Amino acid sequence: MHKNEPRNALIEDVAVSVSWIETSDTVSRHFQFQPDGQLSLKVLDDSRPFVHKITESFVNKFFPSGFPYSVNEGYLRYTQFRALQHFSSAALSVLSTQSLLYAAGLRPTPAQATAVSWILKDGMQHVGKLICSNLGAQMDSEPKRWRILADVLYDLGTGLEIFSPLCPQLFLETAGLGNFAKGMAVVAARATRLTIYSSFAKEGNLSDLFAKGEAISTVFNVLGLGAGIQLASTVCSSIQGKMIAGPLLSIIHVYSVCEEMRAAPVNTLNPQRTAMIVEDFIKTGKVSSPVDLRYKEDLLFPGQLIKDAGNVKVGRDFHKAIKRSRLAELKEIFPDEKFLLSCGNRWTDMVLEHNATGEDALRGWLVAAYASKMEKSISEWNSRTLQEAYEKMKLVMPTLLPEIQAKGWHTDRFLDGSGKRFGF
């Protein structure tokens, strides 16, 4: 337990300087507020074992201040696999660059391959960046999926480069296509990074999380480059060695990023997470938190329908989702709402107004879920079923919404990724 012992307090007409000593079982620290408001710290006595000092220094340098209490659950696992991901990625980059130079007719040393890698990745890579930049809304909606896709694209591009010596006559085509894929991967990875970090920021410490995450990435990139140089000098000096080591490193790389994404408790509402919240509430009467749902998310095919949540699909064009003959009827069933529901043979279409929020999407999903419980088949839904489900939703929502928000969900926005909204 810390003991706070005020040492002195010098009060002057213009400025105040205050200092004190904090003492624990093994460490004694002297703190002092300077007249300009700056806080200085000096360690007076530290009897901790050397290993403990090194451990604390490592945590302070590579983890956010106040860790583990300043971050959400899953951050440590995310960081561990992020380190492994960057290590394997850096090693792969050395092997791919060496292979490209061989395919171009050069015989580089491993050190040369490392240096030239920054030059060869230009060109077609910029084209890939421009194309991928148009998909930003989808990345907001499904950051985990696009983060995994980014690393798959990166490994595909790297694989083309590694195997380019097998067809040196197609060097330009192979190198260009590989860099094109890697360019798309770079944009997708950077665009989703902030969303993932935000899911761990518990105390508004996003900048600290970002800075420490980049520090870990830098360290393990350097270690990976060293490992790649060693591989390129030994077992991977031949194309046969690269054909074995390359796929193994790629598998480690993709597995690591999948585990990273599974550990991240993203707390924004998108179609999949909204449907899962409603499904759990309908089944159990309880609200699941972002931490509860992170390992249940389908990272590769997030658009699959969930039956107990009403088989709702969002993002279709208004004229395809809503029949003109039923528009007036639906507006009468859902007065003053920012959503409309239309029942089809296989799913329920939900269209949202241009300024609809996550709360509006939740209201529409609940109506569809309650209507689904009342009728076995979507085709059997009628106006009376929708009206009863709507009234039931209005009774539940005033108590449900605060509970959803208390679990950490952001209901002020809904990220459907399509950008297709309506307005009258």
Secondary structure in CASP SS format (residue, H / E / C, confidence):
PFRMAT SS
TARGET T0000
AUTHOR 0000-0000-0000
METHOD secondary structure of the structure
MODEL  1
M C 1.00
H C 1.00
K E 1.00
N E 1.00
E E 1.00
P E 1.00
R E 1.00
N E 1.00
A E 1.00
L E 1.00
I E 1.00
E C 1.00
D C 1.00
V C 1.00
A C 1.00
V E 1.00
S E 1.00
V E 1.00
S E 1.00
W E 1.00
I E 1.00
E E 1.00
T E 1.00
S C 1.00
D C 1.00
T C 1.00
V E 1.00
S E 1.00
R E 1.00
H E 1.00
F E 1.00
Q E 1.00
F E 1.00
Q C 1.00
P C 1.00
D C 1.00
G C 1.00
Q C 1.00
L E 1.00
S E 1.00
L E 1.00
K E 1.00
V E 1.00
L E 1.00
D E 1.00
D E 1.00
S C 1.00
R C 1.00
P C 1.00
F H 1.00
V H 1.00
H H 1.00
K H 1.00
I H 1.00
T H 1.00
E H 1.00
S H 1.00
F H 1.00
V H 1.00
N H 1.00
K H 1.00
F H 1.00
F C 1.00
P C 1.00
S C 1.00
G C 1.00
F C 1.00
P C 1.00
Y C 1.00
S C 1.00
V E 1.00
N C 1.00
E C 1.00
G C 1.00
Y H 1.00
L H 1.00
R H 1.00
Y H 1.00
T H 1.00
Q H 1.00
F H 1.00
R H 1.00
A H 1.00
L H 1.00
Q H 1.00
H H 1.00
F H 1.00
S H 1.00
S H 1.00
A H 1.00
A H 1.00
L H 1.00
S H 1.00
V H 1.00
L H 1.00
S H 1.00
T H 1.00
Q H 1.00
S H 1.00
L H 1.00
L H 1.00
Y H 1.00
A H 1.00
A C 1.00
G C 1.00
L C 1.00
R C 1.00
P C 1.00
T C 1.00
P H 1.00
A H 1.00
Q H 1.00
A H 1.00
T H 1.00
A H 1.00
V H 1.00
S H 1.00
W H 1.00
I H 1.00
L H 1.00
K C 1.00
D C 1.00
G C 1.00
M H 1.00
Q H 1.00
H H 1.00
V H 1.00
G H 1.00
K H 1.00
L H 1.00
I H 1.00
C H 1.00
S H 1.00
N H 1.00
L H 1.00
G H 1.00
A H 1.00
Q H 1.00
M H 1.00
D H 1.00
S H 1.00
E C 1.00
P H 1.00
K H 1.00
R H 1.00
W H 1.00
R H 1.00
I H 1.00
L H 1.00
A H 1.00
D H 1.00
V H 1.00
L H 1.00
Y H 1.00
D H 1.00
L H 1.00
G H 1.00
T H 1.00
G H 1.00
L H 1.00
E H 1.00
I H 1.00
F C 1.00
S H 1.00
P H 1.00
L H 1.00
C C 1.00
P H 1.00
Q H 1.00
L H 1.00
F H 1.00
L H 1.00
E H 1.00
T H 1.00
A H 1.00
G H 1.00
L H 1.00
G H 1.00
N H 1.00
F H 1.00
A H 1.00
K H 1.00
G H 1.00
M H 1.00
A H 1.00
V H 1.00
V H 1.00
A H 1.00
A H 1.00
R H 1.00
A H 1.00
T H 1.00
R H 1.00
L H 1.00
T H 1.00
I H 1.00
Y H 1.00
S H 1.00
S H 1.00
F H 1.00
A E 1.00
K C 1.00
E C 1.00
G C 1.00
N C 1.00
L H 1.00
S H 1.00
D H 1.00
L H 1.00
F H 1.00
A H 1.00
K H 1.00
G H 1.00
E H 1.00
A H 1.00
I H 1.00
S H 1.00
T H 1.00
V H 1.00
F H 1.00
N H 1.00
V H 1.00
L H 1.00
G H 1.00
L H 1.00
G H 1.00
A H 1.00
G H 1.00
I H 1.00
Q H 1.00
L H 1.00
A H 1.00
S H 1.00
T C 1.00
V C 1.00
C C 1.00
S C 1.00
S C 1.00
I H 1.00
Q H 1.00
G H 1.00
K H 1.00
M H 1.00
I H 1.00
A H 1.00
G H 1.00
P H 1.00
L H 1.00
L H 1.00
S H 1.00
I H 1.00
I H 1.00
H H 1.00
V H 1.00
Y H 1.00
S H 1.00
V H 1.00
C H 1.00
E H 1.00
E H 1.00
M H 1.00
R H 1.00
A H 1.00
A C 1.00
P C 1.00
V C 1.00
N C 1.00
T E 1.00
L E 1.00
N C 1.00
P H 1.00
Q H 1.00
R H 1.00
T H 1.00
A H 1.00
M H 1.00
I H 1.00
V H 1.00
E H 1.00
D H 1.00
F H 1.00
I H 1.00
K H 1.00
T H 1.00
G C 1.00
K C 1.00
V C 1.00
S C 1.00
S C 1.00
P H 1.00
V H 1.00
D H 1.00
L H 1.00
R C 1.00
Y C 1.00
K C 1.00
E C 1.00
D C 1.00
L C 1.00
L C 1.00
F C 1.00
P C 1.00
G C 1.00
Q C 1.00
L C 1.00
I C 1.00
K H 1.00
D H 1.00
A H 1.00
G C 1.00
N C 1.00
V E 1.00
K E 1.00
V E 1.00
G C 1.00
R C 1.00
D C 1.00
F H 1.00
H H 1.00
K H 1.00
A H 1.00
I C 1.00
K C 1.00
R H 1.00
S H 1.00
R H 1.00
L H 1.00
A H 1.00
E H 1.00
L H 1.00
K H 1.00
E H 1.00
I H 1.00
F C 1.00
P C 1.00
D C 1.00
E C 1.00
K C 1.00
F E 1.00
L E 1.00
L E 1.00
S E 1.00
C E 1.00
G C 1.00
N C 1.00
R C 1.00
W C 1.00
T E 1.00
D E 1.00
M E 1.00
V E 1.00
L E 1.00
E E 1.00
H C 1.00
N C 1.00
A C 1.00
T C 1.00
G H 1.00
E H 1.00
D H 1.00
A H 1.00
L H 1.00
R H 1.00
G H 1.00
W H 1.00
L H 1.00
V H 1.00
A H 1.00
A H 1.00
Y H 1.00
A H 1.00
S H 1.00
K H 1.00
M H 1.00
E C 1.00
K C 1.00
S C 1.00
I H 1.00
S H 1.00
E H 1.00
W C 1.00
N C 1.00
S H 1.00
R H 1.00
T H 1.00
L H 1.00
Q H 1.00
E H 1.00
A H 1.00
Y H 1.00
E H 1.00
K H 1.00
M H 1.00
K H 1.00
L H 1.00
V H 1.00
M H 1.00
P H 1.00
T H 1.00
L H 1.00
L H 1.00
P H 1.00
E H 1.00
I H 1.00
Q H 1.00
A H 1.00
K C 1.00
G C 1.00
W C 1.00
H E 1.00
T E 1.00
D E 1.00
R E 1.00
F E 1.00
L C 1.00
D C 1.00
G C 1.00
S C 1.00
G C 1.00
K C 1.00
R C 1.00
F E 1.00
G C 1.00
F C 1.00
END
